[in-house]
Amino acid sequence: MRTPQQSEAVFACGMAMHACLAALAHQLAEAQKLAVDARNAMEQNERRLAIGTVMPLEQRLPECDALLRAVLTLHTWRNRMPSEAELAQQGGAK
């Protein structure tokens, strides 16, 4: 819920950060499962299975990087946004 001190843009930015972090947590959990499965395959001398198991990480890890960068960019941008009080002092719209 938006507080009276937050502008609509700041609130939306926080929600976007939350969504990106939730997606990042999901992607990383799935990546961990793949890595564990690949390790277990290697322990059974199933090299081809291990490699096939980690191949999806080639796409998943760059997606994780993109989500992380989005969170950091939103954080930087959010810190530059004025509060509702600052907007009111400047005579800006909500």
N, CA, C and O atoms as a GROMACS GRO file, in nm:
protein
  376
    1MET      N    1   0.085  -0.118   0.000
    1MET     CA    2   0.000   0.000   0.000
    1MET      C    3   0.089   0.124   0.000
    1MET      O    4   0.191   0.130   0.069
    2ARG      N    5   0.049   0.218  -0.077
    2ARG     CA    6   0.124   0.342  -0.090
    2ARG      C    7   0.107   0.429   0.034
    2ARG      O    8  -0.004   0.446   0.083
    3THR      N    9   0.218   0.484   0.084
    3THR     CA   10   0.210   0.576   0.196
    3THR      C   11   0.187   0.717   0.143
    3THR      O   12   0.215   0.744   0.026
    4PRO      N   13   0.136   0.807   0.228
    4PRO     CA   14   0.111   0.945   0.181
    4PRO      C   15   0.237   1.017   0.134
    4PRO      O   16   0.230   1.109   0.054
    5GLN      N   17   0.353   0.975   0.186
    5GLN     CA   18   0.478   1.042   0.149
    5GLN      C   19   0.532   0.996   0.013
    5GLN      O   20   0.619   1.061  -0.044
    6GLN      N   21   0.480   0.885  -0.039
    6GLN     CA   22   0.533   0.831  -0.164
    6GLN      C   23   0.458   0.886  -0.284
    6GLN      O   24   0.335   0.897  -0.283
    7SER      N   25   0.531   0.918  -0.387
    7SER     CA   26   0.465   0.952  -0.512
    7SER      C   27   0.420   0.821  -0.577
    7SER      O   28   0.467   0.713  -0.542
    8GLU      N   29   0.330   0.833  -0.670
    8GLU     CA   30   0.281   0.714  -0.740
    8GLU      C   31   0.395   0.643  -0.812
    8GLU      O   32   0.399   0.520  -0.816
    9ALA      N   33   0.489   0.719  -0.869
    9ALA     CA   34   0.602   0.660  -0.940
    9ALA      C   35   0.693   0.582  -0.846
    9ALA      O   36   0.741   0.474  -0.882
   10VAL      N   37   0.717   0.635  -0.726
   10VAL     CA   38   0.801   0.566  -0.628
   10VAL      C   39   0.735   0.437  -0.585
   10VAL      O   40   0.802   0.334  -0.574
   11PHE      N   41   0.604   0.441  -0.561
   11PHE     CA   42   0.530   0.322  -0.524
   11PHE      C   43   0.539   0.216  -0.634
   11PHE      O   44   0.566   0.099  -0.607
   12ALA      N   45   0.515   0.257  -0.757
   12ALA     CA   46   0.520   0.164  -0.870
   12ALA      C   47   0.660   0.104  -0.886
   12ALA      O   48   0.675  -0.014  -0.918
   13CYS      N   49   0.760   0.186  -0.864
   13CYS     CA   50   0.898   0.139  -0.874
   13CYS      C   51   0.926   0.031  -0.769
   13CYS      O   52   0.989  -0.070  -0.799
   14GLY      N   53   0.878   0.053  -0.647
   14GLY     CA   54   0.895  -0.046  -0.542
   14GLY      C   55   0.826  -0.177  -0.576
   14GLY      O   56   0.879  -0.285  -0.550
   15MET      N   57   0.708  -0.167  -0.633
   15MET     CA   58   0.634  -0.287  -0.672
   15MET      C   59   0.708  -0.362  -0.784
   15MET      O   60   0.713  -0.485  -0.784
   16ALA      N   61   0.764  -0.288  -0.878
   16ALA     CA   62   0.839  -0.350  -0.987
   16ALA      C   63   0.964  -0.420  -0.933
   16ALA      O   64   0.999  -0.529  -0.979
   17MET      N   65   1.029  -0.356  -0.836
   17MET     CA   66   1.147  -0.419  -0.775
   17MET      C   67   1.107  -0.550  -0.706
   17MET      O   68   1.177  -0.651  -0.718
   18HIS      N   69   0.996  -0.547  -0.635
   18HIS     CA   70   0.948  -0.666  -0.566
   18HIS      C   71   0.920  -0.778  -0.666
   18HIS      O   72   0.959  -0.893  -0.644
   19ALA      N   73   0.854  -0.745  -0.776
   19ALA     CA   74   0.822  -0.845  -0.878
   19ALA      C   75   0.949  -0.903  -0.941
   19ALA      O   76   0.958  -1.024  -0.962
   20CYS      N   77   1.045  -0.818  -0.970
   20CYS     CA   78   1.172  -0.866  -1.028
   20CYS      C   79   1.246  -0.957  -0.931
   20CYS      O   80   1.303  -1.058  -0.971
   21LEU      N   81   1.246  -0.922  -0.804
   21LEU     CA   82   1.313  -1.004  -0.704
   21LEU      C   83   1.244  -1.139  -0.686
   21LEU      O   84   1.310  -1.241  -0.666
   22ALA      N   85   1.112  -1.140  -0.694
   22ALA     CA   86   1.038  -1.267  -0.685
   22ALA      C   87   1.073  -1.356  -0.804
   22ALA      O   88   1.095  -1.476  -0.789
   23ALA      N   89   1.078  -1.297  -0.923
   23ALA     CA   90   1.114  -1.372  -1.043
   23ALA      C   91   1.259  -1.421  -1.034
   23ALA      O   92   1.289  -1.533  -1.074
   24LEU      N   93   1.347  -1.337  -0.983
   24LEU     CA   94   1.487  -1.375  -0.968
   24LEU      C   95   1.502  -1.492  -0.871
   24LEU      O   96   1.576  -1.586  -0.898
   25ALA      N   97   1.431  -1.487  -0.760
   25ALA     CA   98   1.438  -1.596  -0.663
   25ALA      C   99   1.390  -1.727  -0.726
   25ALA      O  100   1.451  -1.832  -0.704
   26HIS      N  101   1.284  -1.720  -0.804
   26HIS     CA  102   1.233  -1.840  -0.872
   26HIS      C  103   1.336  -1.895  -0.972
   26HIS      O  104   1.363  -2.014  -0.974
   27GLN      N  105   1.390  -1.806  -1.053
   27GLN     CA  106   1.488  -1.848  -1.154
   27GLN      C  107   1.612  -1.910  -1.090
   27GLN      O  108   1.663  -2.011  -1.138
   28LEU      N  109   1.660  -1.850  -0.982
   28LEU     CA  110   1.778  -1.903  -0.914
   28LEU      C  111   1.750  -2.038  -0.848
   28LEU      O  112   1.837  -2.126  -0.847
   29ALA      N  113   1.631  -2.054  -0.794
   29ALA     CA  114   1.595  -2.183  -0.734
   29ALA      C  115   1.591  -2.292  -0.841
   29ALA      O  116   1.638  -2.403  -0.819
   30GLU      N  117   1.535  -2.259  -0.957
   30GLU     CA  118   1.531  -2.355  -1.067
   30GLU      C  119   1.673  -2.387  -1.117
   30GLU      O  120   1.704  -2.501  -1.150
   31ALA      N  121   1.757  -2.285  -1.122
   31ALA     CA  122   1.896  -2.306  -1.164
   31ALA      C  123   1.970  -2.396  -1.066
   31ALA      O  124   2.049  -2.482  -1.105
   32GLN      N  125   1.944  -2.376  -0.938
   32GLN     CA  126   2.008  -2.461  -0.837
   32GLN      C  127   1.967  -2.607  -0.855
   32GLN      O  128   2.051  -2.696  -0.845
   33LYS      N  129   1.840  -2.630  -0.881
   33LYS     CA  130   1.792  -2.766  -0.902
   33LYS      C  131   1.864  -2.831  -1.020
   33LYS      O  132   1.905  -2.947  -1.013
   34LEU      N  133   1.880  -2.756  -1.128
   34LEU     CA  134   1.950  -2.809  -1.245
   34LEU      C  135   2.096  -2.842  -1.212
   34LEU      O  136   2.147  -2.947  -1.252
   35ALA      N  137   2.161  -2.754  -1.138
   35ALA     CA  138   2.300  -2.777  -1.102
   35ALA      C  139   2.315  -2.900  -1.013
   35ALA      O  140   2.407  -2.979  -1.031
   36VAL      N  141   2.225  -2.917  -0.919
   36VAL     CA  142   2.230  -3.034  -0.830
   36VAL      C  143   2.204  -3.161  -0.910
   36VAL      O  144   2.273  -3.261  -0.892
   37ASP      N  145   2.106  -3.157  -0.997
   37ASP     CA  146   2.078  -3.274  -1.081
   37ASP      C  147   2.197  -3.310  -1.169
   37ASP      O  148   2.228  -3.428  -1.188
   38ALA      N  149   2.262  -3.209  -1.224
   38ALA     CA  150   2.380  -3.233  -1.308
   38ALA      C  151   2.494  -3.292  -1.226
   38ALA      O  152   2.562  -3.385  -1.271
   39ARG      N  153   2.515  -3.239  -1.107
   39ARG     CA  154   2.618  -3.294  -1.020
   39ARG      C  155   2.590  -3.440  -0.986
   39ARG      O  156   2.679  -3.525  -0.988
   40ASN      N  157   2.464  -3.470  -0.955
   40ASN     CA  158   2.427  -3.607  -0.925
   40ASN      C  159   2.448  -3.699  -1.044
   40ASN      O  160   2.490  -3.814  -1.027
   41ALA      N  161   2.421  -3.651  -1.163
   41ALA     CA  162   2.446  -3.730  -1.284
   41ALA      C  163   2.596  -3.757  -1.301
   41ALA      O  164   2.635  -3.867  -1.337
   42MET      N  165   2.677  -3.656  -1.274
   42MET     CA  166   2.823  -3.676  -1.285
   42MET      C  167   2.871  -3.779  -1.183
   42MET      O  168   2.961  -3.857  -1.213
   43GLU      N  169   2.813  -3.778  -1.065
   43GLU     CA  170   2.852  -3.876  -0.963
   43GLU      C  171   2.817  -4.018  -1.007
   43GLU      O  172   2.876  -4.115  -0.958
   44GLN      N  173   2.722  -4.030  -1.099
   44GLN     CA  174   2.685  -4.161  -1.153
   44GLN      C  175   2.755  -4.188  -1.286
   44GLN      O  176   2.718  -4.279  -1.360
   45ASN      N  177   2.858  -4.108  -1.315
   45ASN     CA  178   2.934  -4.119  -1.440
   45ASN      C  179   2.846  -4.102  -1.564
   45ASN      O  180   2.869  -4.167  -1.666
   46GLU      N  181   2.746  -4.017  -1.554
   46GLU     CA  182   2.656  -3.987  -1.665
   46GLU      C  183   2.687  -3.846  -1.716
   46GLU      O  184   2.609  -3.752  -1.697
   47ARG      N  185   2.801  -3.833  -1.780
   47ARG     CA  186   2.848  -3.702  -1.824
   47ARG      C  187   2.751  -3.637  -1.923
   47ARG      O  188   2.722  -3.518  -1.911
   48ARG      N  189   2.703  -3.712  -2.019
   48ARG     CA  190   2.612  -3.655  -2.119
   48ARG      C  191   2.482  -3.607  -2.055
   48ARG      O  192   2.430  -3.502  -2.091
   49LEU      N  193   2.432  -3.684  -1.960
   49LEU     CA  194   2.312  -3.641  -1.888
   49LEU      C  195   2.340  -3.513  -1.810
   49LEU      O  196   2.257  -3.423  -1.806
   50ALA      N  197   2.457  -3.507  -1.747
   50ALA     CA  198   2.493  -3.388  -1.670
   50ALA      C  199   2.499  -3.264  -1.759
   50ALA      O  200   2.446  -3.159  -1.724
   51ILE      N  201   2.563  -3.278  -1.874
   51ILE     CA  202   2.574  -3.165  -1.966
   51ILE      C  203   2.437  -3.125  -2.019
   51ILE      O  204   2.404  -3.007  -2.025
   52GLY      N  205   2.357  -3.223  -2.056
   52GLY     CA  206   2.222  -3.193  -2.102
   52GLY      C  207   2.137  -3.126  -1.995
   52GLY      O  208   2.050  -3.044  -2.025
   53THR      N  209   2.163  -3.161  -1.871
   53THR     CA  210   2.088  -3.104  -1.760
   53THR      C  211   2.123  -2.957  -1.737
   53THR      O  212   2.036  -2.877  -1.704
   54VAL      N  213   2.249  -2.921  -1.754
   54VAL     CA  214   2.289  -2.781  -1.730
   54VAL      C  215   2.272  -2.691  -1.851
   54VAL      O  216   2.283  -2.569  -1.839
   55MET      N  217   2.247  -2.748  -1.968
   55MET     CA  218   2.234  -2.664  -2.087
   55MET      C  219   2.128  -2.554  -2.074
   55MET      O  220   2.151  -2.444  -2.125
   56PRO      N  221   2.014  -2.578  -2.009
   56PRO     CA  222   1.916  -2.470  -1.994
   56PRO      C  223   1.971  -2.350  -1.916
   56PRO      O  224   1.917  -2.239  -1.925
   57LEU      N  225   2.078  -2.371  -1.840
   57LEU     CA  226   2.137  -2.259  -1.764
   57LEU      C  227   2.196  -2.154  -1.857
   57LEU      O  228   2.210  -2.038  -1.819
   58GLU      N  229   2.231  -2.195  -1.977
   58GLU     CA  230   2.286  -2.100  -2.074
   58GLU      C  231   2.188  -1.987  -2.103
   58GLU      O  232   2.228  -1.874  -2.130
   59GLN      N  233   2.059  -2.017  -2.098
   59GLN     CA  234   1.956  -1.914  -2.117
   59GLN      C  235   1.912  -1.856  -1.983
   59GLN      O  236   1.889  -1.736  -1.972
   60ARG      N  237   1.900  -1.941  -1.883
   60ARG     CA  238   1.846  -1.898  -1.754
   60ARG      C  239   1.938  -1.797  -1.683
   60ARG      O  240   1.889  -1.699  -1.626
   61LEU      N  241   2.068  -1.818  -1.685
   61LEU     CA  242   2.158  -1.728  -1.613
   61LEU      C  243   2.159  -1.586  -1.669
   61LEU      O  244   2.160  -1.490  -1.591
   62PRO      N  245   2.159  -1.568  -1.802
   62PRO     CA  246   2.146  -1.430  -1.852
   62PRO      C  247   2.013  -1.365  -1.812
   62PRO      O  248   2.007  -1.244  -1.792
   63GLU      N  249   1.907  -1.445  -1.801
   63GLU     CA  250   1.780  -1.391  -1.754
   63GLU      C  251   1.792  -1.345  -1.610
   63GLU      O  252   1.737  -1.241  -1.572
   64CYS      N  253   1.864  -1.422  -1.529
   64CYS     CA  254   1.889  -1.381  -1.390
   64CYS      C  255   1.967  -1.251  -1.384
   64CYS      O  256   1.938  -1.163  -1.304
   65ASP      N  257   2.066  -1.241  -1.471
   65ASP     CA  258   2.146  -1.118  -1.477
   65ASP      C  259   2.058  -1.000  -1.514
   65ASP      O  260   2.072  -0.892  -1.457
   66ALA      N  261   1.968  -1.018  -1.610
   66ALA     CA  262   1.879  -0.910  -1.652
   66ALA      C  263   1.787  -0.867  -1.537
   66ALA      O  264   1.764  -0.748  -1.517
   67LEU      N  265   1.735  -0.964  -1.463
   67LEU     CA  266   1.649  -0.931  -1.348
   67LEU      C  267   1.727  -0.855  -1.242
   67LEU      O  268   1.677  -0.757  -1.186
   68LEU      N  269   1.848  -0.899  -1.213
   68LEU     CA  270   1.931  -0.830  -1.115
   68LEU      C  271   1.959  -0.687  -1.158
   68LEU      O  272   1.948  -0.595  -1.078
   69ARG      N  273   1.994  -0.669  -1.284
   69ARG     CA  274   2.022  -0.535  -1.335
   69ARG      C  275   1.898  -0.446  -1.329
   69ARG      O  276   1.908  -0.327  -1.302
   70ALA      N  277   1.782  -0.505  -1.356
   70ALA     CA  278   1.658  -0.429  -1.348
   70ALA      C  279   1.633  -0.381  -1.206
   70ALA      O  280   1.595  -0.266  -1.185
   71VAL      N  281   1.654  -0.468  -1.108
   71VAL     CA  282   1.634  -0.430  -0.968
   71VAL      C  283   1.729  -0.316  -0.930
   71VAL      O  284   1.688  -0.219  -0.868
   72LEU      N  285   1.855  -0.330  -0.967
   72LEU     CA  286   1.952  -0.226  -0.932
   72LEU      C  287   1.922  -0.094  -1.002
   72LEU      O  288   1.939   0.013  -0.943
   73THR      N  289   1.878  -0.100  -1.126
   73THR     CA  290   1.841   0.021  -1.200
   73THR      C  291   1.719   0.086  -1.138
   73THR      O  292   1.715   0.208  -1.121
   74LEU      N  293   1.619   0.007  -1.104
   74LEU     CA  294   1.499   0.062  -1.039
   74LEU      C  295   1.534   0.125  -0.905
   74LEU      O  296   1.480   0.230  -0.870
   75HIS      N  297   1.622   0.062  -0.832
   75HIS     CA  298   1.665   0.117  -0.702
   75HIS      C  299   1.730   0.254  -0.722
   75HIS      O  300   1.700   0.349  -0.650
   76THR      N  301   1.819   0.262  -0.817
   76THR     CA  302   1.888   0.389  -0.845
   76THR      C  303   1.788   0.496  -0.887
   76THR      O  304   1.793   0.609  -0.839
   77TRP      N  305   1.698   0.458  -0.975
   77TRP     CA  306   1.598   0.553  -1.024
   77TRP      C  307   1.504   0.596  -0.911
   77TRP      O  308   1.472   0.714  -0.899
   78ARG      N  309   1.461   0.500  -0.828
   78ARG     CA  310   1.369   0.528  -0.718
   78ARG      C  311   1.430   0.629  -0.621
   78ARG      O  312   1.360   0.716  -0.570
   79ASN      N  313   1.559   0.617  -0.596
   79ASN     CA  314   1.626   0.709  -0.503
   79ASN      C  315   1.631   0.852  -0.557
   79ASN      O  316   1.650   0.946  -0.480
   80ARG      N  317   1.616   0.868  -0.687
   80ARG     CA  318   1.618   1.003  -0.745
   80ARG      C  319   1.479   1.065  -0.755
   80ARG      O  320   1.466   1.183  -0.785
   81MET      N  321   1.375   0.986  -0.729
   81MET     CA  322   1.238   1.036  -0.741
   81MET      C  323   1.203   1.122  -0.620
   81MET      O  324   1.240   1.090  -0.508
   82PRO      N  325   1.132   1.231  -0.644
   82PRO     CA  326   1.090   1.317  -0.532
   82PRO      C  327   0.973   1.253  -0.456
   82PRO      O  328   0.897   1.173  -0.512
   83SER      N  329   0.960   1.289  -0.330
   83SER     CA  330   0.846   1.245  -0.250
   83SER      C  331   0.725   1.331  -0.285
   83SER      O  332   0.738   1.431  -0.356
   84GLU      N  333   0.608   1.292  -0.235
   84GLU     CA  334   0.488   1.371  -0.254
   84GLU      C  335   0.506   1.512  -0.196
   84GLU      O  336   0.462   1.610  -0.256
   85ALA      N  337   0.570   1.519  -0.080
   85ALA     CA  338   0.592   1.650  -0.016
   85ALA      C  339   0.680   1.739  -0.104
   85ALA      O  340   0.652   1.857  -0.121
   86GLU      N  341   0.785   1.682  -0.160
   86GLU     CA  342   0.873   1.758  -0.248
   86GLU      C  343   0.799   1.803  -0.374
   86GLU      O  344   0.818   1.915  -0.422
   87LEU      N  345   0.715   1.714  -0.427
   87LEU     CA  346   0.636   1.752  -0.545
   87LEU      C  347   0.541   1.867  -0.513
   87LEU      O  348   0.523   1.958  -0.593
   88ALA      N  349   0.479   1.861  -0.395
   88ALA     CA  350   0.384   1.966  -0.355
   88ALA      C  351   0.458   2.100  -0.339
   88ALA      O  352   0.405   2.205  -0.377
   89GLN      N  353   0.579   2.096  -0.283
   89GLN     CA  354   0.657   2.218  -0.264
   89GLN      C  355   0.694   2.279  -0.400
   89GLN      O  356   0.702   2.401  -0.415
   90GLN      N  357   0.718   2.190  -0.498
   90GLN     CA  358   0.757   2.238  -0.631
   90GLN      C  359   0.635   2.275  -0.714
   90GLN      O  360   0.649   2.329  -0.824
   91GLY      N  361   0.516   2.247  -0.661
   91GLY     CA  362   0.394   2.279  -0.735
   91GLY      C  363   0.366   2.177  -0.843
   91GLY      O  364   0.290   2.205  -0.936
   92GLY      N  365   0.426   2.056  -0.832
   92GLY     CA  366   0.406   1.953  -0.934
   92GLY      C  367   0.279   1.876  -0.911
   92GLY      O  368   0.218   1.881  -0.805
   93ALA      N  369   0.242   1.804  -1.013
   93ALA     CA  370   0.122   1.720  -1.005
   93ALA      C  371   0.156   1.588  -0.939
   93ALA      O  372   0.272   1.547  -0.935
   94LYS      N  373   0.053   1.522  -0.888
   94LYS     CA  374   0.070   1.391  -0.825
   94LYS      C  375   0.090   1.283  -0.927
   94LYS      O  376   0.106   1.166  -0.891
   0.00000   0.00000   0.00000
